[in-house]
């Protein structure tokens, strides 16, 4: 199970992670315990969702969408 700081850029994309404010020590402890105590079936579902998201939104996908947006912006000015 992934425990992820809510301050990371990936937090908006990886919503199935257990998110935590790393400055909140009690909250961090609770998040780790939540991840540890989570039923295996739920852990599996969440991790499959997280892996799928990462595979779909890799650097190639990001650069393709960025370049497409640039091309659209350029066409809009022409």
PyMOL Python script that loads the backbone (N, CA, C, O; Angstrom):
from pymol import cmd

cmd.read_pdbstr("""\
ATOM      1  N   UNK A   1       0.841  -1.170   0.000  1.00  0.00           N
ATOM      2  CA  UNK A   1       0.000   0.000   0.000  1.00  0.00           C
ATOM      3  C   UNK A   1       0.881   1.227   0.000  1.00  0.00           C
ATOM      4  O   UNK A   1       1.904   1.260   0.683  1.00  0.00           O
ATOM      5  N   UNK A   2       0.495   2.234  -0.759  1.00  0.00           N
ATOM      6  CA  UNK A   2       1.267   3.464  -0.871  1.00  0.00           C
ATOM      7  C   UNK A   2       0.738   4.514   0.108  1.00  0.00           C
ATOM      8  O   UNK A   2      -0.443   4.862   0.072  1.00  0.00           O
ATOM      9  N   UNK A   3       1.608   5.014   0.977  1.00  0.00           N
ATOM     10  CA  UNK A   3       1.309   6.139   1.847  1.00  0.00           C
ATOM     11  C   UNK A   3       2.033   7.326   1.218  1.00  0.00           C
ATOM     12  O   UNK A   3       3.253   7.298   1.056  1.00  0.00           O
ATOM     13  N   UNK A   4       1.281   8.367   0.865  1.00  0.00           N
ATOM     14  CA  UNK A   4       1.818   9.452   0.056  1.00  0.00           C
ATOM     15  C   UNK A   4       1.511  10.806   0.684  1.00  0.00           C
ATOM     16  O   UNK A   4       0.392  11.049   1.137  1.00  0.00           O
ATOM     17  N   UNK A   5       2.495  11.672   0.708  1.00  0.00           N
ATOM     18  CA  UNK A   5       2.291  13.026   1.215  1.00  0.00           C
ATOM     19  C   UNK A   5       1.298  13.760   0.329  1.00  0.00           C
ATOM     20  O   UNK A   5       1.361  13.681  -0.898  1.00  0.00           O
ATOM     21  N   UNK A   6       0.392  14.468   0.961  1.00  0.00           N
ATOM     22  CA  UNK A   6      -0.578  15.264   0.200  1.00  0.00           C
ATOM     23  C   UNK A   6       0.081  16.454  -0.484  1.00  0.00           C
ATOM     24  O   UNK A   6      -0.552  17.128  -1.297  1.00  0.00           O
ATOM     25  N   UNK A   7       1.337  16.719  -0.167  1.00  0.00           N
ATOM     26  CA  UNK A   7       2.055  17.842  -0.761  1.00  0.00           C
ATOM     27  C   UNK A   7       2.807  17.458  -2.034  1.00  0.00           C
ATOM     28  O   UNK A   7       3.359  18.336  -2.698  1.00  0.00           O
ATOM     29  N   UNK A   8       2.844  16.201  -2.387  1.00  0.00           N
ATOM     30  CA  UNK A   8       3.541  15.797  -3.603  1.00  0.00           C
ATOM     31  C   UNK A   8       2.688  16.128  -4.819  1.00  0.00           C
ATOM     32  O   UNK A   8       1.460  16.159  -4.739  1.00  0.00           O
ATOM     33  N   UNK A   9       3.343  16.371  -5.933  1.00  0.00           N
ATOM     34  CA  UNK A   9       2.607  16.621  -7.168  1.00  0.00           C
ATOM     35  C   UNK A   9       1.779  15.421  -7.593  1.00  0.00           C
ATOM     36  O   UNK A   9       0.732  15.570  -8.225  1.00  0.00           O
ATOM     37  N   UNK A  10       2.243  14.250  -7.250  1.00  0.00           N
ATOM     38  CA  UNK A  10       1.549  13.023  -7.634  1.00  0.00           C
ATOM     39  C   UNK A  10       0.276  12.782  -6.829  1.00  0.00           C
ATOM     40  O   UNK A  10      -0.551  11.958  -7.220  1.00  0.00           O
ATOM     41  N   UNK A  11       0.108  13.476  -5.730  1.00  0.00           N
ATOM     42  CA  UNK A  11      -1.052  13.233  -4.866  1.00  0.00           C
ATOM     43  C   UNK A  11      -2.374  13.458  -5.598  1.00  0.00           C
ATOM     44  O   UNK A  11      -3.346  12.744  -5.351  1.00  0.00           O
ATOM     45  N   UNK A  12      -2.417  14.440  -6.492  1.00  0.00           N
ATOM     46  CA  UNK A  12      -3.653  14.693  -7.242  1.00  0.00           C
ATOM     47  C   UNK A  12      -3.962  13.572  -8.219  1.00  0.00           C
ATOM     48  O   UNK A  12      -5.128  13.309  -8.511  1.00  0.00           O
ATOM     49  N   UNK A  13      -2.940  12.915  -8.722  1.00  0.00           N
ATOM     50  CA  UNK A  13      -3.118  11.825  -9.677  1.00  0.00           C
ATOM     51  C   UNK A  13      -3.356  10.478  -8.990  1.00  0.00           C
ATOM     52  O   UNK A  13      -4.116   9.646  -9.487  1.00  0.00           O
ATOM     53  N   UNK A  14      -2.713  10.276  -7.866  1.00  0.00           N
ATOM     54  CA  UNK A  14      -2.739   8.966  -7.205  1.00  0.00           C
ATOM     55  C   UNK A  14      -3.698   8.990  -6.016  1.00  0.00           C
ATOM     56  O   UNK A  14      -3.289   8.865  -4.862  1.00  0.00           O
ATOM     57  N   UNK A  15      -4.958   9.152  -6.323  1.00  0.00           N
ATOM     58  CA  UNK A  15      -5.982   9.332  -5.296  1.00  0.00           C
ATOM     59  C   UNK A  15      -6.263   8.078  -4.474  1.00  0.00           C
ATOM     60  O   UNK A  15      -6.840   8.172  -3.391  1.00  0.00           O
ATOM     61  N   UNK A  16      -5.874   6.928  -4.957  1.00  0.00           N
ATOM     62  CA  UNK A  16      -6.130   5.685  -4.210  1.00  0.00           C
ATOM     63  C   UNK A  16      -5.054   5.411  -3.158  1.00  0.00           C
ATOM     64  O   UNK A  16      -5.172   4.454  -2.392  1.00  0.00           O
ATOM     65  N   UNK A  17      -4.025   6.226  -3.113  1.00  0.00           N
ATOM     66  CA  UNK A  17      -3.008   6.103  -2.062  1.00  0.00           C
ATOM     67  C   UNK A  17      -3.598   6.593  -0.746  1.00  0.00           C
ATOM     68  O   UNK A  17      -4.564   7.356  -0.734  1.00  0.00           O
ATOM     69  N   UNK A  18      -3.011   6.152   0.352  1.00  0.00           N
ATOM     70  CA  UNK A  18      -3.369   6.707   1.651  1.00  0.00           C
ATOM     71  C   UNK A  18      -2.596   8.016   1.761  1.00  0.00           C
ATOM     72  O   UNK A  18      -1.369   8.018   1.859  1.00  0.00           O
ATOM     73  N   UNK A  19      -3.324   9.121   1.744  1.00  0.00           N
ATOM     74  CA  UNK A  19      -2.678  10.440   1.733  1.00  0.00           C
ATOM     75  C   UNK A  19      -2.516  10.961   3.144  1.00  0.00           C
ATOM     76  O   UNK A  19      -3.346  10.714   4.020  1.00  0.00           O
ATOM     77  N   UNK A  20      -1.429  11.689   3.346  1.00  0.00           N
ATOM     78  CA  UNK A  20      -1.107  12.150   4.692  1.00  0.00           C
ATOM     79  C   UNK A  20      -0.376  13.485   4.648  1.00  0.00           C
ATOM     80  O   UNK A  20       0.341  13.784   3.693  1.00  0.00           O
ATOM     81  N   UNK A  21      -0.565  14.273   5.681  1.00  0.00           N
ATOM     82  CA  UNK A  21       0.233  15.467   5.885  1.00  0.00           C
ATOM     83  C   UNK A  21       1.466  15.019   6.679  1.00  0.00           C
ATOM     84  O   UNK A  21       1.330  14.649   7.845  1.00  0.00           O
ATOM     85  N   UNK A  22       2.643  15.042   6.092  1.00  0.00           N
ATOM     86  CA  UNK A  22       3.824  14.518   6.777  1.00  0.00           C
ATOM     87  C   UNK A  22       4.249  15.345   7.991  1.00  0.00           C
ATOM     88  O   UNK A  22       5.087  14.903   8.777  1.00  0.00           O
ATOM     89  N   UNK A  23       3.681  16.536   8.147  1.00  0.00           N
ATOM     90  CA  UNK A  23       3.999  17.368   9.308  1.00  0.00           C
ATOM     91  C   UNK A  23       3.119  17.036  10.505  1.00  0.00           C
ATOM     92  O   UNK A  23       3.380  17.486  11.621  1.00  0.00           O
ATOM     93  N   UNK A  24       2.088  16.254  10.270  1.00  0.00           N
ATOM     94  CA  UNK A  24       1.170  15.823  11.324  1.00  0.00           C
ATOM     95  C   UNK A  24       1.595  14.426  11.779  1.00  0.00           C
ATOM     96  O   UNK A  24       1.217  13.429  11.164  1.00  0.00           O
ATOM     97  N   UNK A  25       2.368  14.358  12.839  1.00  0.00           N
ATOM     98  CA  UNK A  25       2.945  13.089  13.268  1.00  0.00           C
ATOM     99  C   UNK A  25       1.860  12.074  13.631  1.00  0.00           C
ATOM    100  O   UNK A  25       1.964  10.906  13.257  1.00  0.00           O
ATOM    101  N   UNK A  26       0.828  12.498  14.349  1.00  0.00           N
ATOM    102  CA  UNK A  26      -0.259  11.571  14.702  1.00  0.00           C
ATOM    103  C   UNK A  26      -0.995  11.101  13.449  1.00  0.00           C
ATOM    104  O   UNK A  26      -1.340   9.926  13.323  1.00  0.00           O
ATOM    105  N   UNK A  27      -1.231  12.033  12.527  1.00  0.00           N
ATOM    106  CA  UNK A  27      -1.888  11.664  11.273  1.00  0.00           C
ATOM    107  C   UNK A  27      -1.044  10.717  10.447  1.00  0.00           C
ATOM    108  O   UNK A  27      -1.573   9.807   9.809  1.00  0.00           O
ATOM    109  N   UNK A  28       0.262  10.921  10.453  1.00  0.00           N
ATOM    110  CA  UNK A  28       1.178  10.032   9.741  1.00  0.00           C
ATOM    111  C   UNK A  28       1.126   8.630  10.334  1.00  0.00           C
ATOM    112  O   UNK A  28       1.054   7.636   9.611  1.00  0.00           O
ATOM    113  N   UNK A  29       1.165   8.569  11.654  1.00  0.00           N
ATOM    114  CA  UNK A  29       1.064   7.270  12.344  1.00  0.00           C
ATOM    115  C   UNK A  29      -0.255   6.580  11.988  1.00  0.00           C
ATOM    116  O   UNK A  29      -0.276   5.387  11.686  1.00  0.00           O
ATOM    117  N   UNK A  30      -1.357   7.341  12.026  1.00  0.00           N
ATOM    118  CA  UNK A  30      -2.671   6.776  11.700  1.00  0.00           C
ATOM    119  C   UNK A  30      -2.727   6.279  10.260  1.00  0.00           C
ATOM    120  O   UNK A  30      -3.304   5.227   9.983  1.00  0.00           O
ATOM    121  N   UNK A  31      -2.125   7.039   9.340  1.00  0.00           N
ATOM    122  CA  UNK A  31      -2.135   6.638   7.930  1.00  0.00           C
ATOM    123  C   UNK A  31      -1.351   5.342   7.722  1.00  0.00           C
ATOM    124  O   UNK A  31      -1.776   4.462   6.974  1.00  0.00           O
ATOM    125  N   UNK A  32      -0.212   5.238   8.388  1.00  0.00           N
ATOM    126  CA  UNK A  32       0.583   4.009   8.270  1.00  0.00           C
ATOM    127  C   UNK A  32      -0.193   2.831   8.836  1.00  0.00           C
ATOM    128  O   UNK A  32      -0.194   1.746   8.254  1.00  0.00           O
ATOM    129  N   UNK A  33      -0.848   3.038   9.964  1.00  0.00           N
ATOM    130  CA  UNK A  33      -1.640   1.951  10.561  1.00  0.00           C
ATOM    131  C   UNK A  33      -2.830   1.587   9.655  1.00  0.00           C
ATOM    132  O   UNK A  33      -3.177   0.413   9.520  1.00  0.00           O
ATOM    133  N   UNK A  34      -3.440   2.589   9.047  1.00  0.00           N
ATOM    134  CA  UNK A  34      -4.537   2.319   8.109  1.00  0.00           C
ATOM    135  C   UNK A  34      -4.051   1.441   6.966  1.00  0.00           C
ATOM    136  O   UNK A  34      -4.721   0.481   6.585  1.00  0.00           O
ATOM    137  N   UNK A  35      -2.893   1.767   6.423  1.00  0.00           N
ATOM    138  CA  UNK A  35      -2.336   0.983   5.312  1.00  0.00           C
ATOM    139  C   UNK A  35      -2.003  -0.434   5.752  1.00  0.00           C
ATOM    140  O   UNK A  35      -2.263  -1.392   5.024  1.00  0.00           O
ATOM    141  N   UNK A  36      -1.427  -0.567   6.940  1.00  0.00           N
ATOM    142  CA  UNK A  36      -1.043  -1.893   7.441  1.00  0.00           C
ATOM    143  C   UNK A  36      -2.263  -2.754   7.724  1.00  0.00           C
ATOM    144  O   UNK A  36      -2.274  -3.946   7.416  1.00  0.00           O
ATOM    145  N   UNK A  37      -3.284  -2.151   8.308  1.00  0.00           N
ATOM    146  CA  UNK A  37      -4.473  -2.898   8.732  1.00  0.00           C
ATOM    147  C   UNK A  37      -5.514  -3.053   7.635  1.00  0.00           C
ATOM    148  O   UNK A  37      -6.510  -3.748   7.832  1.00  0.00           O
ATOM    149  N   UNK A  38      -5.311  -2.432   6.501  1.00  0.00           N
ATOM    150  CA  UNK A  38      -6.270  -2.515   5.398  1.00  0.00           C
ATOM    151  C   UNK A  38      -6.374  -3.968   4.920  1.00  0.00           C
ATOM    152  O   UNK A  38      -5.361  -4.657   4.797  1.00  0.00           O
ATOM    153  N   UNK A  39      -7.587  -4.426   4.656  1.00  0.00           N
ATOM    154  CA  UNK A  39      -7.736  -5.795   4.157  1.00  0.00           C
ATOM    155  C   UNK A  39      -6.943  -6.002   2.863  1.00  0.00           C
ATOM    156  O   UNK A  39      -6.882  -5.108   2.018  1.00  0.00           O
ATOM    157  N   UNK A  40      -6.342  -7.178   2.714  1.00  0.00           N
ATOM    158  CA  UNK A  40      -5.537  -7.449   1.516  1.00  0.00           C
ATOM    159  C   UNK A  40      -6.281  -7.207   0.202  1.00  0.00           C
ATOM    160  O   UNK A  40      -5.687  -6.729  -0.765  1.00  0.00           O
ATOM    161  N   UNK A  41      -7.559  -7.529   0.161  1.00  0.00           N
ATOM    162  CA  UNK A  41      -8.324  -7.326  -1.078  1.00  0.00           C
ATOM    163  C   UNK A  41      -8.384  -5.833  -1.430  1.00  0.00           C
ATOM    164  O   UNK A  41      -8.247  -5.459  -2.595  1.00  0.00           O
ATOM    165  N   UNK A  42      -8.588  -4.996  -0.425  1.00  0.00           N
ATOM    166  CA  UNK A  42      -8.626  -3.545  -0.674  1.00  0.00           C
ATOM    167  C   UNK A  42      -7.246  -3.032  -1.076  1.00  0.00           C
ATOM    168  O   UNK A  42      -7.129  -2.200  -1.975  1.00  0.00           O
ATOM    169  N   UNK A  43      -6.213  -3.520  -0.419  1.00  0.00           N
ATOM    170  CA  UNK A  43      -4.847  -3.132  -0.792  1.00  0.00           C
ATOM    171  C   UNK A  43      -4.597  -3.465  -2.256  1.00  0.00           C
ATOM    172  O   UNK A  43      -4.043  -2.657  -3.000  1.00  0.00           O
ATOM    173  N   UNK A  44      -5.009  -4.663  -2.661  1.00  0.00           N
ATOM    174  CA  UNK A  44      -4.820  -5.092  -4.049  1.00  0.00           C
ATOM    175  C   UNK A  44      -5.563  -4.203  -5.030  1.00  0.00           C
ATOM    176  O   UNK A  44      -5.009  -3.802  -6.053  1.00  0.00           O
ATOM    177  N   UNK A  45      -6.824  -3.890  -4.719  1.00  0.00           N
ATOM    178  CA  UNK A  45      -7.624  -3.019  -5.607  1.00  0.00           C
ATOM    179  C   UNK A  45      -6.972  -1.645  -5.743  1.00  0.00           C
ATOM    180  O   UNK A  45      -6.855  -1.105  -6.843  1.00  0.00           O
ATOM    181  N   UNK A  46      -6.555  -1.097  -4.621  1.00  0.00           N
ATOM    182  CA  UNK A  46      -5.938   0.227  -4.649  1.00  0.00           C
ATOM    183  C   UNK A  46      -4.628   0.201  -5.435  1.00  0.00           C
ATOM    184  O   UNK A  46      -4.375   1.085  -6.252  1.00  0.00           O
ATOM    185  N   UNK A  47      -3.803  -0.802  -5.190  1.00  0.00           N
ATOM    186  CA  UNK A  47      -2.515  -0.857  -5.874  1.00  0.00           C
ATOM    187  C   UNK A  47      -2.692  -1.078  -7.373  1.00  0.00           C
ATOM    188  O   UNK A  47      -1.943  -0.506  -8.165  1.00  0.00           O
ATOM    189  N   UNK A  48      -3.656  -1.885  -7.779  1.00  0.00           N
ATOM    190  CA  UNK A  48      -3.922  -2.064  -9.215  1.00  0.00           C
ATOM    191  C   UNK A  48      -4.325  -0.732  -9.846  1.00  0.00           C
ATOM    192  O   UNK A  48      -3.870  -0.383 -10.936  1.00  0.00           O
ATOM    193  N   UNK A  49      -5.182   0.001  -9.148  1.00  0.00           N
ATOM    194  CA  UNK A  49      -5.604   1.310  -9.644  1.00  0.00           C
ATOM    195  C   UNK A  49      -4.421   2.268  -9.742  1.00  0.00           C
ATOM    196  O   UNK A  49      -4.292   2.996 -10.726  1.00  0.00           O
ATOM    197  N   UNK A  50      -3.564   2.272  -8.733  1.00  0.00           N
ATOM    198  CA  UNK A  50      -2.387   3.150  -8.742  1.00  0.00           C
ATOM    199  C   UNK A  50      -1.433   2.779  -9.872  1.00  0.00           C
ATOM    200  O   UNK A  50      -0.933   3.653 -10.579  1.00  0.00           O
ATOM    201  N   UNK A  51      -1.182   1.480 -10.041  1.00  0.00           N
ATOM    202  CA  UNK A  51      -0.274   1.049 -11.127  1.00  0.00           C
ATOM    203  C   UNK A  51      -0.829   1.443 -12.487  1.00  0.00           C
ATOM    204  O   UNK A  51      -0.093   1.915 -13.354  1.00  0.00           O
ATOM    205  N   UNK A  52      -2.139   1.247 -12.669  1.00  0.00           N
ATOM    206  CA  UNK A  52      -2.772   1.600 -13.943  1.00  0.00           C
ATOM    207  C   UNK A  52      -2.608   3.096 -14.220  1.00  0.00           C
ATOM    208  O   UNK A  52      -2.293   3.501 -15.339  1.00  0.00           O
ATOM    209  N   UNK A  53      -2.822   3.895 -13.199  1.00  0.00           N
ATOM    210  CA  UNK A  53      -2.706   5.348 -13.353  1.00  0.00           C
ATOM    211  C   UNK A  53      -1.286   5.742 -13.749  1.00  0.00           C
ATOM    212  O   UNK A  53      -1.092   6.580 -14.631  1.00  0.00           O
ATOM    213  N   UNK A  54      -0.302   5.141 -13.101  1.00  0.00           N
ATOM    214  CA  UNK A  54       1.097   5.449 -13.401  1.00  0.00           C
ATOM    215  C   UNK A  54       1.450   5.004 -14.819  1.00  0.00           C
ATOM    216  O   UNK A  54       2.136   5.724 -15.545  1.00  0.00           O
ATOM    217  N   UNK A  55       0.986   3.823 -15.212  1.00  0.00           N
ATOM    218  CA  UNK A  55       1.290   3.337 -16.558  1.00  0.00           C
ATOM    219  C   UNK A  55       0.628   4.197 -17.638  1.00  0.00           C
ATOM    220  O   UNK A  55       1.201   4.396 -18.709  1.00  0.00           O
ATOM    221  N   UNK A  56      -0.566   4.701 -17.362  1.00  0.00           N
ATOM    222  CA  UNK A  56      -1.280   5.528 -18.341  1.00  0.00           C
ATOM    223  C   UNK A  56      -0.708   6.943 -18.418  1.00  0.00           C
ATOM    224  O   UNK A  56      -0.801   7.591 -19.460  1.00  0.00           O
ATOM    225  N   UNK A  57      -0.129   7.416 -17.346  1.00  0.00           N
ATOM    226  CA  UNK A  57       0.323   8.806 -17.279  1.00  0.00           C
ATOM    227  C   UNK A  57       1.825   8.888 -17.063  1.00  0.00           C
ATOM    228  O   UNK A  57       2.295   9.536 -16.127  1.00  0.00           O
ATOM    229  N   UNK A  58       2.554   8.242 -17.917  1.00  0.00           N
ATOM    230  CA  UNK A  58       4.013   8.276 -17.806  1.00  0.00           C
ATOM    231  C   UNK A  58       4.559   9.508 -18.530  1.00  0.00           C
ATOM    232  O   UNK A  58       3.797  10.324 -19.049  1.00  0.00           O
ATOM    233  N   UNK A  59       5.863   9.628 -18.557  1.00  0.00           N
ATOM    234  CA  UNK A  59       6.478  10.816 -19.144  1.00  0.00           C
ATOM    235  C   UNK A  59       6.164  10.936 -20.644  1.00  0.00           C
ATOM    236  O   UNK A  59       6.066  12.046 -21.167  1.00  0.00           O
ATOM    237  N   UNK A  60       6.010   9.833 -21.314  1.00  0.00           N
ATOM    238  CA  UNK A  60       5.676   9.876 -22.738  1.00  0.00           C
ATOM    239  C   UNK A  60       4.277  10.457 -22.944  1.00  0.00           C
ATOM    240  O   UNK A  60       4.067  11.305 -23.810  1.00  0.00           O
ATOM    241  N   UNK A  61       3.331   9.991 -22.141  1.00  0.00           N
ATOM    242  CA  UNK A  61       1.962  10.514 -22.252  1.00  0.00           C
ATOM    243  C   UNK A  61       1.933  12.003 -21.913  1.00  0.00           C
ATOM    244  O   UNK A  61       1.253  12.785 -22.578  1.00  0.00           O
ATOM    245  N   UNK A  62       2.673  12.387 -20.876  1.00  0.00           N
ATOM    246  CA  UNK A  62       2.720  13.795 -20.492  1.00  0.00           C
ATOM    247  C   UNK A  62       3.312  14.646 -21.613  1.00  0.00           C
ATOM    248  O   UNK A  62       2.755  15.685 -21.965  1.00  0.00           O
ATOM    249  N   UNK A  63       4.434  14.209 -22.172  1.00  0.00           N
ATOM    250  CA  UNK A  63       5.071  15.021 -23.222  1.00  0.00           C
ATOM    251  C   UNK A  63       4.194  15.085 -24.471  1.00  0.00           C
ATOM    252  O   UNK A  63       4.121  16.129 -25.120  1.00  0.00           O
ATOM    253  N   UNK A  64       3.532  13.986 -24.813  1.00  0.00           N
ATOM    254  CA  UNK A  64       2.618  14.009 -25.970  1.00  0.00           C
ATOM    255  C   UNK A  64       1.496  15.024 -25.766  1.00  0.00           C
ATOM    256  O   UNK A  64       1.179  15.795 -26.672  1.00  0.00           O
ATOM    257  N   UNK A  65       0.895  15.023 -24.577  1.00  0.00           N
ATOM    258  CA  UNK A  65      -0.208  15.958 -24.324  1.00  0.00           C
ATOM    259  C   UNK A  65       0.299  17.394 -24.276  1.00  0.00           C
ATOM    260  O   UNK A  65      -0.388  18.309 -24.729  1.00  0.00           O
ATOM    261  N   UNK A  66       1.490  17.595 -23.733  1.00  0.00           N
ATOM    262  CA  UNK A  66       2.075  18.935 -23.668  1.00  0.00           C
ATOM    263  C   UNK A  66       2.339  19.464 -25.071  1.00  0.00           C
ATOM    264  O   UNK A  66       1.993  20.604 -25.381  1.00  0.00           O
ATOM    265  N   UNK A  67       2.952  18.642 -25.922  1.00  0.00           N
ATOM    266  CA  UNK A  67       3.251  19.071 -27.286  1.00  0.00           C
ATOM    267  C   UNK A  67       1.978  19.294 -28.095  1.00  0.00           C
ATOM    268  O   UNK A  67       1.925  20.199 -28.928  1.00  0.00           O
ATOM    269  N   UNK A  68       0.961  18.483 -27.856  1.00  0.00           N
ATOM    270  CA  UNK A  68      -0.321  18.680 -28.540  1.00  0.00           C
ATOM    271  C   UNK A  68      -0.955  20.006 -28.121  1.00  0.00           C
ATOM    272  O   UNK A  68      -1.516  20.717 -28.956  1.00  0.00           O
ATOM    273  N   UNK A  69      -0.869  20.340 -26.843  1.00  0.00           N
ATOM    274  CA  UNK A  69      -1.413  21.614 -26.367  1.00  0.00           C
ATOM    275  C   UNK A  69      -0.652  22.787 -26.976  1.00  0.00           C
ATOM    276  O   UNK A  69      -1.249  23.806 -27.323  1.00  0.00           O
ATOM    277  N   UNK A  70       0.655  22.643 -27.103  1.00  0.00           N
ATOM    278  CA  UNK A  70       1.435  23.696 -27.753  1.00  0.00           C
ATOM    279  C   UNK A  70       1.019  23.872 -29.213  1.00  0.00           C
ATOM    280  O   UNK A  70       0.874  24.996 -29.694  1.00  0.00           O
ATOM    281  N   UNK A  71       0.830  22.763 -29.904  1.00  0.00           N
ATOM    282  CA  UNK A  71       0.425  22.821 -31.304  1.00  0.00           C
ATOM    283  C   UNK A  71      -0.948  23.482 -31.435  1.00  0.00           C
ATOM    284  O   UNK A  71      -1.169  24.276 -32.349  1.00  0.00           O
ATOM    285  N   UNK A  72      -1.869  23.157 -30.528  1.00  0.00           N
ATOM    286  CA  UNK A  72      -3.192  23.776 -30.556  1.00  0.00           C
ATOM    287  C   UNK A  72      -3.090  25.274 -30.322  1.00  0.00           C
ATOM    288  O   UNK A  72      -3.750  26.062 -31.000  1.00  0.00           O
ATOM    289  N   UNK A  73      -2.272  25.659 -29.375  1.00  0.00           N
ATOM    290  CA  UNK A  73      -2.098  27.091 -29.079  1.00  0.00           C
ATOM    291  C   UNK A  73      -1.510  27.815 -30.279  1.00  0.00           C
ATOM    292  O   UNK A  73      -1.908  28.937 -30.592  1.00  0.00           O
ATOM    293  N   UNK A  74      -0.576  27.182 -30.940  1.00  0.00           N
ATOM    294  CA  UNK A  74       0.054  27.785 -32.113  1.00  0.00           C
ATOM    295  C   UNK A  74      -0.952  27.943 -33.243  1.00  0.00           C
ATOM    296  O   UNK A  74      -0.985  28.974 -33.915  1.00  0.00           O
ATOM    297  N   UNK A  75      -1.770  26.919 -33.449  1.00  0.00           N
ATOM    298  CA  UNK A  75      -2.787  26.979 -34.507  1.00  0.00           C
ATOM    299  C   UNK A  75      -3.817  28.052 -34.202  1.00  0.00           C
ATOM    300  O   UNK A  75      -4.342  28.693 -35.112  1.00  0.00           O
ATOM    301  N   UNK A  76      -4.105  28.246 -32.930  1.00  0.00           N
ATOM    302  CA  UNK A  76      -5.090  29.252 -32.533  1.00  0.00           C
ATOM    303  C   UNK A  76      -4.623  30.670 -32.796  1.00  0.00           C
ATOM    304  O   UNK A  76      -5.439  31.572 -32.982  1.00  0.00           O
ATOM    305  N   UNK A  77      -3.300  30.872 -32.814  1.00  0.00           N
ATOM    306  CA  UNK A  77      -2.749  32.201 -33.077  1.00  0.00           C
ATOM    307  C   UNK A  77      -2.566  32.472 -34.556  1.00  0.00           C
ATOM    308  O   UNK A  77      -2.417  33.629 -34.949  1.00  0.00           O
ATOM    309  N   UNK A  78      -2.572  31.464 -35.371  1.00  0.00           N
ATOM    310  CA  UNK A  78      -2.293  31.638 -36.799  1.00  0.00           C
ATOM    311  C   UNK A  78      -3.453  32.259 -37.541  1.00  0.00           C
ATOM    312  O   UNK A  78      -3.370  32.469 -38.751  1.00  0.00           O
TER     313      UNK A  78
END
""", "prot")
cmd.dss("prot")
cmd.show_as("cartoon", "prot")
cmd.util.cbc("prot")
cmd.orient("prot")
